[in-house]
């Protein structure tokens, strides 16, 4: 209802009110009739002029607040993504210069306080050259591998999950073994011969590998830090528990090695 229509309703309402007052003073019967007749008009006036006007203003304010809140969230996300990009390319080494930024758009297995992150869904896929087997990193840290790739999205299995294993080595002593995820942001470096040295606090890095399709896992990507060692002189092999240095649940972006 436009402004002029509201004004006309208001004038009519005032005139009818005056007639009711006059009639009720001089002609009680006519006054009662007019009061009953105008009650519907008064209700209509309130609902369509007063109430609707208030509702529309309230609705506009609510919409403005929602739009502002969304803008603040978008700005916060953009800042995080820009920071991730700066961090990645400031720390990048020559062996993984060819990386594709990808937003994290899902973590299907993650329930805060109940389950950890074992899978990520990213917003890059075959249309961007992403294929299964490609390494996914953040700075110099190995996050996991692409295990499924569709046209515009891909699934990443994390190194801390028990989906697959890879060769890794203690960066200080070159003690090589097989790294497997055990969940909760942790992994086990197993099948390391007892004569080799594993030390708490040492970084564990990828050995590097290439599969039959030519997809390579770069060497020297950090997979985590040794937090405990299980070694017995009577055993042929020793193992070490390894903790990831990255809280994957808080990453806005990751990077796919497409070289």
ZAKOL-546547 format. One record per residue (C-alpha): x, y, z; residue number from 1. Coordinates in steps of 0.2 Angstrom, whole numbers, always signed. Each point is the difference from the previous one (the first is absolute). Example, Ala and Ser with C-alpha at 12.3 -4.5 7.8 and 13.67 -1.06 7.14 Angstrom:
<atom x="+62" y="-22" z="+39" pos="1"/>
<atom x="+6" y="+17" z="-3" pos="2"/>
***
This chain:
<atom x="+0" y="+0" z="+0" pos="1"/>
<atom x="+8" y="+17" z="-5" pos="2"/>
<atom x="+1" y="+16" z="+10" pos="3"/>
<atom x="-15" y="+9" z="-8" pos="4"/>
<atom x="-12" y="-15" z="+3" pos="5"/>
<atom x="+5" y="-1" z="+18" pos="6"/>
<atom x="-4" y="+19" z="+2" pos="7"/>
<atom x="-17" y="-3" z="-8" pos="8"/>
<atom x="-4" y="-14" z="+12" pos="9"/>
<atom x="+6" y="+11" z="+14" pos="10"/>
<atom x="-12" y="+14" z="-4" pos="11"/>
<atom x="-15" y="-11" z="-3" pos="12"/>
<atom x="+4" y="-8" z="+17" pos="13"/>
<atom x="+1" y="+16" z="+9" pos="14"/>
<atom x="-17" y="+6" z="-8" pos="15"/>
<atom x="-9" y="-16" z="+4" pos="16"/>
<atom x="+7" y="+2" z="+18" pos="17"/>
<atom x="-8" y="+18" z="+1" pos="18"/>
<atom x="-16" y="-7" z="-6" pos="19"/>
<atom x="-1" y="-13" z="+13" pos="20"/>
<atom x="+4" y="+12" z="+14" pos="21"/>
<atom x="-14" y="+12" z="-6" pos="22"/>
<atom x="-13" y="-14" z="-3" pos="23"/>
<atom x="+4" y="-8" z="+17" pos="24"/>
<atom x="-3" y="+17" z="+9" pos="25"/>
<atom x="-17" y="+4" z="-9" pos="26"/>
<atom x="-7" y="-16" z="-7" pos="27"/>
<atom x="+5" y="-15" z="+10" pos="28"/>
<atom x="-7" y="-12" z="-12" pos="29"/>
<atom x="+9" y="+7" z="-15" pos="30"/>
<atom x="+16" y="+1" z="+10" pos="31"/>
<atom x="-1" y="-19" z="+4" pos="32"/>
<atom x="-3" y="-4" z="-19" pos="33"/>
<atom x="+14" y="+10" z="-5" pos="34"/>
<atom x="+12" y="-7" z="+13" pos="35"/>
<atom x="-4" y="-18" z="-6" pos="36"/>
<atom x="+2" y="+6" z="-18" pos="37"/>
<atom x="+16" y="+8" z="+2" pos="38"/>
<atom x="+8" y="-14" z="+10" pos="39"/>
<atom x="+5" y="-9" z="-15" pos="40"/>
<atom x="+7" y="+15" z="-8" pos="41"/>
<atom x="+10" y="+4" z="+15" pos="42"/>
<atom x="+7" y="-18" z="+0" pos="43"/>
<atom x="+4" y="+1" z="-18" pos="44"/>
<atom x="+9" y="+17" z="+2" pos="45"/>
<atom x="+11" y="-7" z="+14" pos="46"/>
<atom x="+4" y="-16" z="-9" pos="47"/>
<atom x="+5" y="+7" z="-16" pos="48"/>
<atom x="+6" y="+17" z="+4" pos="49"/>
<atom x="+7" y="+0" z="+18" pos="50"/>
<atom x="+5" y="-18" z="+2" pos="51"/>
<atom x="+6" y="-3" z="-18" pos="52"/>
<atom x="+11" y="+16" z="+1" pos="53"/>
<atom x="+8" y="-6" z="+16" pos="54"/>
<atom x="+2" y="-18" z="-7" pos="55"/>
<atom x="+8" y="+7" z="-16" pos="56"/>
<atom x="+12" y="+11" z="+10" pos="57"/>
<atom x="+5" y="-15" z="+12" pos="58"/>
<atom x="+2" y="-12" z="-15" pos="59"/>
<atom x="+11" y="+13" z="-8" pos="60"/>
<atom x="+11" y="+2" z="+15" pos="61"/>
<atom x="+1" y="-19" z="+2" pos="62"/>
<atom x="+5" y="-2" z="-18" pos="63"/>
<atom x="+13" y="+13" z="+2" pos="64"/>
<atom x="+7" y="-8" z="+15" pos="65"/>
<atom x="+1" y="-17" z="-8" pos="66"/>
<atom x="+8" y="+8" z="-15" pos="67"/>
<atom x="+13" y="+8" z="+11" pos="68"/>
<atom x="+4" y="-16" z="+10" pos="69"/>
<atom x="+3" y="-9" z="-17" pos="70"/>
<atom x="+11" y="+14" z="-6" pos="71"/>
<atom x="+10" y="-2" z="+17" pos="72"/>
<atom x="+2" y="-19" z="-2" pos="73"/>
<atom x="+5" y="+2" z="-19" pos="74"/>
<atom x="+13" y="+13" z="+5" pos="75"/>
<atom x="+7" y="-11" z="+14" pos="76"/>
<atom x="+1" y="-15" z="-12" pos="77"/>
<atom x="+8" y="+10" z="-13" pos="78"/>
<atom x="+13" y="+6" z="+13" pos="79"/>
<atom x="+4" y="-18" z="+4" pos="80"/>
<atom x="+1" y="-5" z="-18" pos="81"/>
<atom x="+12" y="+14" z="-4" pos="82"/>
<atom x="+11" y="-4" z="+15" pos="83"/>
<atom x="+0" y="-18" z="-5" pos="84"/>
<atom x="+6" y="+5" z="-18" pos="85"/>
<atom x="+14" y="+11" z="+7" pos="86"/>
<atom x="+6" y="-13" z="+12" pos="87"/>
<atom x="+0" y="-14" z="-13" pos="88"/>
<atom x="+10" y="+10" z="-13" pos="89"/>
<atom x="+12" y="+8" z="+13" pos="90"/>
<atom x="+4" y="-18" z="+6" pos="91"/>
<atom x="+0" y="-9" z="-17" pos="92"/>
<atom x="+16" y="-9" z="-5" pos="93"/>
<atom x="+4" y="-3" z="-19" pos="94"/>
<atom x="-6" y="-18" z="+1" pos="95"/>
<atom x="-18" y="+5" z="+2" pos="96"/>
<atom x="-1" y="+16" z="-9" pos="97"/>
<atom x="-15" y="-7" z="-11" pos="98"/>
<atom x="-14" y="+0" z="+13" pos="99"/>
<atom x="-18" y="+3" z="-2" pos="100"/>
<atom x="-9" y="+10" z="+14" pos="101"/>
<atom x="-16" y="-9" z="+5" pos="102"/>
<atom x="-13" y="+6" z="+13" pos="103"/>
<atom x="-6" y="-13" z="+13" pos="104"/>
<atom x="-19" y="-2" z="-3" pos="105"/>
<atom x="-3" y="-15" z="+11" pos="106"/>
<atom x="+6" y="-13" z="+13" pos="107"/>
<atom x="-13" y="-14" z="-1" pos="108"/>
<atom x="+7" y="-10" z="+15" pos="109"/>
<atom x="+3" y="+14" z="+12" pos="110"/>
<atom x="-11" y="+3" z="+15" pos="111"/>
<atom x="+8" y="+12" z="+12" pos="112"/>
<atom x="+3" y="-8" z="+17" pos="113"/>
<atom x="-5" y="-17" z="-7" pos="114"/>
<atom x="+11" y="-5" z="-15" pos="115"/>
<atom x="+15" y="+7" z="-9" pos="116"/>
<atom x="+3" y="+5" z="-18" pos="117"/>
<atom x="+4" y="-14" z="-11" pos="118"/>
<atom x="-6" y="+7" z="-17" pos="119"/>
<atom x="-2" y="+17" z="-8" pos="120"/>
<atom x="-10" y="+5" z="-15" pos="121"/>
<atom x="+8" y="+14" z="-10" pos="122"/>
<atom x="-7" y="+11" z="-14" pos="123"/>
<atom x="+13" y="-5" z="-14" pos="124"/>
<atom x="-2" y="-15" z="-11" pos="125"/>
<atom x="+3" y="-8" z="-17" pos="126"/>
<atom x="-4" y="+16" z="-9" pos="127"/>
<atom x="+15" y="+8" z="+9" pos="128"/>
<atom x="+11" y="-14" z="-3" pos="129"/>
<atom x="-2" y="-9" z="+16" pos="130"/>
<atom x="+2" y="-19" z="+0" pos="131"/>
<atom x="+0" y="-14" z="+13" pos="132"/>
<atom x="+17" y="-2" z="+8" pos="133"/>
<atom x="+5" y="+18" z="+0" pos="134"/>
<atom x="+8" y="+6" z="+16" pos="135"/>
<atom x="-9" y="+13" z="+11" pos="136"/>
<atom x="+11" y="+12" z="+10" pos="137"/>
<atom x="-1" y="+16" z="+11" pos="138"/>
<atom x="+16" y="+9" z="+1" pos="139"/>
<atom x="+13" y="-13" z="+1" pos="140"/>
<atom x="-11" y="-13" z="+8" pos="141"/>
<atom x="-7" y="-15" z="-8" pos="142"/>
<atom x="-19" y="-1" z="+3" pos="143"/>
<atom x="-5" y="-15" z="-10" pos="144"/>
<atom x="-4" y="-6" z="-17" pos="145"/>
<atom x="-15" y="+3" z="-12" pos="146"/>
<atom x="-9" y="-17" z="+0" pos="147"/>
<atom x="-15" y="+5" z="-11" pos="148"/>
<atom x="-1" y="+13" z="-13" pos="149"/>
<atom x="-16" y="+6" z="-9" pos="150"/>
<atom x="-3" y="+15" z="-12" pos="151"/>
<atom x="+0" y="+14" z="+12" pos="152"/>
<atom x="+4" y="-8" z="+18" pos="153"/>
<atom x="+11" y="-13" z="+7" pos="154"/>
<atom x="+2" y="-10" z="+16" pos="155"/>
<atom x="+16" y="+0" z="+9" pos="156"/>
<atom x="+5" y="-14" z="+12" pos="157"/>
<atom x="+11" y="+6" z="+14" pos="158"/>
<atom x="+17" y="-7" z="+5" pos="159"/>
<atom x="-7" y="-2" z="+18" pos="160"/>
<atom x="-14" y="-11" z="-6" pos="161"/>
<atom x="+2" y="-19" z="-2" pos="162"/>
<atom x="-4" y="+0" z="-19" pos="163"/>
<atom x="+17" y="-2" z="-6" pos="164"/>
<atom x="+19" y="-1" z="+4" pos="165"/>
<atom x="+15" y="+8" z="-7" pos="166"/>
<atom x="+19" y="+0" z="+2" pos="167"/>
<atom x="+7" y="+13" z="+12" pos="168"/>
<atom x="+16" y="+3" z="+9" pos="169"/>
<atom x="+7" y="+9" z="+15" pos="170"/>
<atom x="+8" y="+16" z="-7" pos="171"/>
<atom x="+14" y="+0" z="+13" pos="172"/>
<atom x="+6" y="-18" z="-2" pos="173"/>
<atom x="-7" y="-6" z="-17" pos="174"/>
<atom x="-9" y="-14" z="+9" pos="175"/>
<atom x="-13" y="-6" z="-12" pos="176"/>
<atom x="-16" y="-10" z="+3" pos="177"/>
<atom x="-18" y="-1" z="-4" pos="178"/>
<atom x="-12" y="+14" z="+6" pos="179"/>
<atom x="-18" y="-4" z="+4" pos="180"/>
<atom x="-14" y="+11" z="+7" pos="181"/>
<atom x="-8" y="-5" z="+16" pos="182"/>
<atom x="-12" y="+14" z="+2" pos="183"/>
<atom x="-1" y="+15" z="+12" pos="184"/>
<atom x="+14" y="+9" z="-10" pos="185"/>
<atom x="+12" y="-14" z="+3" pos="186"/>
<atom x="+10" y="-12" z="-10" pos="187"/>
<atom x="+12" y="-15" z="+3" pos="188"/>
<atom x="+17" y="-2" z="-9" pos="189"/>
<atom x="+2" y="-18" z="+1" pos="190"/>
<atom x="+12" y="-14" z="-8" pos="191"/>
<atom x="+15" y="+11" z="+5" pos="192"/>
<atom x="+15" y="-12" z="+3" pos="193"/>
<atom x="+6" y="+0" z="+18" pos="194"/>
<atom x="+18" y="+5" z="-5" pos="195"/>
<atom x="-7" y="+17" z="-7" pos="196"/>
<atom x="-2" y="+15" z="+11" pos="197"/>
<atom x="-17" y="+8" z="+4" pos="198"/>
<atom x="-1" y="+15" z="+12" pos="199"/>
<atom x="-14" y="+9" z="+9" pos="200"/>
<atom x="-2" y="+17" z="-8" pos="201"/>
<atom x="+7" y="-5" z="-17" pos="202"/>
<atom x="-10" y="+5" z="-15" pos="203"/>
<atom x="-6" y="-14" z="-11" pos="204"/>
<atom x="-1" y="+4" z="-19" pos="205"/>
<atom x="-6" y="-9" z="-16" pos="206"/>
<atom x="+13" y="-10" z="-10" pos="207"/>
<atom x="-8" y="+4" z="-16" pos="208"/>
<atom x="-8" y="-12" z="-13" pos="209"/>
<atom x="-7" y="-1" z="-17" pos="210"/>
<atom x="-15" y="-11" z="-5" pos="211"/>
<atom x="-3" y="-9" z="-17" pos="212"/>
<atom x="-10" y="+15" z="-6" pos="213"/>
<atom x="+14" y="+12" z="+3" pos="214"/>
<atom x="-8" y="+8" z="+15" pos="215"/>
<atom x="+14" y="+4" z="+12" pos="216"/>
<atom x="+1" y="+3" z="+19" pos="217"/>
<atom x="+14" y="+13" z="+3" pos="218"/>
<atom x="+14" y="-5" z="+12" pos="219"/>
<atom x="+3" y="+10" z="+16" pos="220"/>
<atom x="-17" y="+6" z="+4" pos="221"/>
<atom x="-3" y="+0" z="+18" pos="222"/>
<atom x="-13" y="-13" z="+7" pos="223"/>
<atom x="+3" y="+4" z="+18" pos="224"/>
<atom x="+11" y="-1" z="+16" pos="225"/>
<atom x="+5" y="-16" z="+10" pos="226"/>
<atom x="-9" y="+1" z="+17" pos="227"/>
<atom x="+5" y="-18" z="+6" pos="228"/>
<atom x="+11" y="-15" z="-5" pos="229"/>
<atom x="-3" y="-18" z="+3" pos="230"/>
<atom x="+16" y="-9" z="-1" pos="231"/>
<atom x="+5" y="-17" z="+7" pos="232"/>
<atom x="+17" y="-8" z="-3" pos="233"/>
<atom x="-7" y="-17" z="-2" pos="234"/>
<atom x="-11" y="+6" z="-15" pos="235"/>
<atom x="+5" y="+1" z="-18" pos="236"/>
<atom x="-10" y="+16" z="-2" pos="237"/>
<atom x="-4" y="+16" z="+10" pos="238"/>
<atom x="-14" y="+13" z="-2" pos="239"/>
<atom x="-4" y="+17" z="+4" pos="240"/>
<atom x="-16" y="+10" z="+3" pos="241"/>
<atom x="+0" y="+16" z="-11" pos="242"/>
<atom x="-11" y="+15" z="+3" pos="243"/>
<atom x="-6" y="+11" z="-14" pos="244"/>
<atom x="+5" y="+18" z="+1" pos="245"/>
<atom x="-16" y="+7" z="-8" pos="246"/>
<atom x="-17" y="+1" z="+7" pos="247"/>
<atom x="-9" y="-5" z="-16" pos="248"/>
<atom x="-17" y="+4" z="+7" pos="249"/>
<atom x="+4" y="+19" z="+0" pos="250"/>
<atom x="+8" y="+1" z="-18" pos="251"/>
<atom x="-10" y="+11" z="-12" pos="252"/>
<atom x="+11" y="-5" z="-14" pos="253"/>
<atom x="+12" y="-14" z="-6" pos="254"/>
<atom x="+11" y="-2" z="-15" pos="255"/>
<atom x="+0" y="-14" z="-13" pos="256"/>
<atom x="+17" y="-4" z="-7" pos="257"/>
<atom x="-4" y="-1" z="-19" pos="258"/>
<atom x="+18" y="-1" z="-7" pos="259"/>
***
